[in-house]
Amino acid sequence: MRDMPTLKVPMSLFTPDQVGVGPNCFIMPTPFKDWYPKYASFSVRSDDVWVITYPKTGEEC
């Protein structure tokens, strides 16, 4: 299992409930640190179906 990458960015960029992830420093919720091992070991099968859309914009949730 891979470890979550370590970032060298100023922590002032993030609120206490956020963490920067990956070489491009994507902002994710802090619980992502706990979820990452599960995502990193995810196996894709040939019969999997992916539904990918644009993010919802223009209104607040």
ZIKA-V444561 format. One record per residue. N is the residue number from 1. RES is the residue in one letter. NEAR is the number of other ideal C-beta (glycine too) atoms within 10 Angstrom. Layout:
# ZIKA-V444561
n->{N	N}
res->{RES	RES}
near->{NEAR	NEAR}
This chain:
# ZIKA-V444561
n->{1	2	3	4	5	6	7	8	9	10	11	12	13	14	15	16	17	18	19	20	21	22	23	24	25	26	27	28	29	30	31	32	33	34	35	36	37	38	39	40	41	42	43	44	45	46	47	48	49	50	51	52	53	54	55	56	57	58	59	60	61}
res->{M	R	D	M	P	T	L	K	V	P	M	S	L	F	T	P	D	Q	V	G	V	G	P	N	C	F	I	M	P	T	P	F	K	D	W	Y	P	K	Y	A	S	F	S	V	R	S	D	D	V	W	V	I	T	Y	P	K	T	G	E	E	C}
near->{7	8	8	16	11	6	17	6	9	8	10	6	11	16	9	7	8	14	20	18	16	10	7	7	15	11	12	16	10	12	10	15	12	9	12	18	12	9	9	11	9	6	5	7	5	4	5	7	4	5	4	4	5	5	4	8	5	4	5	4	3}
